[in-house]
Amino acid sequence: RAKGAHSVGTKGELRSAFTFSRVGRDEILNGGDLTKYSQRLWGLGVESEWRLGQRDATSFSLGVAIDGADTPKSGDKPPVSELNDFGFRAGVSSLVKDGLVLHANLSRRSRFPSLRELYSGALGRFIPNPNLRPETLLVSEAGLTFGQEESSIQAVGYYQYLRNGIVRSSVKGID
């Protein structure tokens, strides 16, 4: 993982991160042949934050990301072509008066299916499904925080919408 940050004037900051990982799995089922699987996951994100007003009382943030995954080794099953998806986050936070902060944000992120979810028939608990797509979560929230540094009370309302949710269920009779 590589991360970086750079100030933009006296009231702003630009941050970025790049992440890459490779997951490998070797599997032998019921004394059969060795089957090799691998998955590569990567993500690149950039976010900017700006502070405005007296004592930097209001801050705005905006970020974008792109994430991807592929399965170069898929055992005896067809590989999943590259999956990718975008994400974002926009937020605002404002000190209304001493001790009271209002905040809100909107974000979108994705999660890619794991090797086990895509391919494995292990333990009789999974049905391989190479047709899975990335889960996508859209979240909005707004709230307020009241208090000082030592203690605070926070109330937050939120809404979440999950698309293409990957669900685990019990299945009887898998060979």
N, C-alpha and C positions, 0 to 999 in steps of 0.2 A: 504494500500500500504506500502510495506517495501522497503527501498533503503539502499544501502551500497556502500562504496568506500574504496579502500585501495591502498596506494602507492606501486609501484613495483620499488624499487631502486630510484634513483634521477630523472629519465627521463620517468617514466611510471606510469600509474594509471589503476586500474581495478575497474569497477563499475558494480553493479548488481541491479535489481529491481524485485519485485514480486507484482503483482496486482491481486486482487480478488474482484468481485462484484456480487451481486444478484439483479435481477430486477424482480418485481412482478407486475401483472396486474390482476384486477378483472373487468369483463365485463358483462354487461347486455344489450342485443340487443332486441329492440322492445318488451319490457316487458317480455322477456323470463327468463329462469333460469340464476342464477349466474354462470359464467364460470371463472375458475381460471387458470392463466398462470404464469410460472416463468422461468427464464433463469439465468444460471450461466456463468460468463465470467472470464477467468483467463489468466495471461501471466507471463512469466519468461524470463528475458533477461540478458545477460552478455556482457559487452563491455570493450575493452582494448584500451588505447591510449598511444603512445610512441612519445617522442620528440627527435630529432636527430640534429646533426650539431652544429656549433657555434651559440650561443644565442638561441638555440632550434628552429632554422629556419625552420625545416621541422617536421611535425607531421603526424603520421599514426594512423588510428583507425580501429578497426575490432570488430564487434559485431554480436551476434546471439540471436534469440528469438524463443520461442515456445508459441503459444497462443491456447486457447481452449474455447469451449462453449458447453452447453447442455441445454435441456429444460425438467426438471423433471416434471413440470406440464404443460400439453398442452390442458387443457379443455376436450372437447369431440373429439379431433383430435389425431391422433397418434403422440407420441413424436418424436422429431428429435434425433437420436443417437448422441453421442459426435462428434463434429467437432473439428479438430485441424489442425494447419498449422504452418509452420516455417517462420521465417523472418531473414534477415541479413542486415548488413550495413558495407561497406568498404569505407574508405575515406583517402585522402591525402591532405595536405595543405603545401605550401612551400613559404617562404619569399625569392623571387628572388633577390630583392634589396630593400633598404629602401623605404617603401611606396607601394611596388608592391607584392601582394600575389596571387599565382596561387592555385586553389583548384579544386578537383574533388571527386565524390563519386558515388557509386552504391548501391542501396538498394531494398529490397523486403519486403512488409508488406501485411497483410490480414485484412479484416473487415468481421465480421460475421453478418448474417442477424438478424435483430431485431425481437422481439416477434410479432410486428404488421405486419412486412413483411412475417413472417412465417405463422401466424394463423388468423389474424383479418379480419373480413368482415365489420368492423365498418365504419360508415359514407358513405357507398356505394363507397368508394374510393380504397379499397384494395381487391384483390382476394387472399385468403389464398394460400400459396405455400410452403408446408413443404419440397419440393425438392430443395430449394435454397441451394447453396454451398457458401463457403466464397469467397468474392471478393479478388482478388490478384492484387496488383499494383507493377510493376517493374519500377524503376526510375533510370536513369543515368543523371548526370549533370557535367558540367565543366565550369569553369569561372575564372575571375580575379577580384581583388579588388585593386583599386589604391587610395591612400590617406593617411591621418594621423588620429590620434584619434578624432580630432574635426569634420572632414568631409571626405567622401570617395565617390567614384563612383565604381559601380559594374556592370559587364556584365556577364551573365550566360546563357549558352545554355543547354537545357535539352531534354530528351526523356522519355515519359511515355507510358507504356503498361498496360491496365487494362483487366484482364481476369475474367469471371463470373460476370460481372457488374450487379448489382441489379438496375433495371430501374423502375421508377414509371411512369405509364401512365394513362390517363383518360379512364375509362371504363363506358359505359352507360348500364343501365338496370340490374345492380346487385341487387338481392333480398336480 
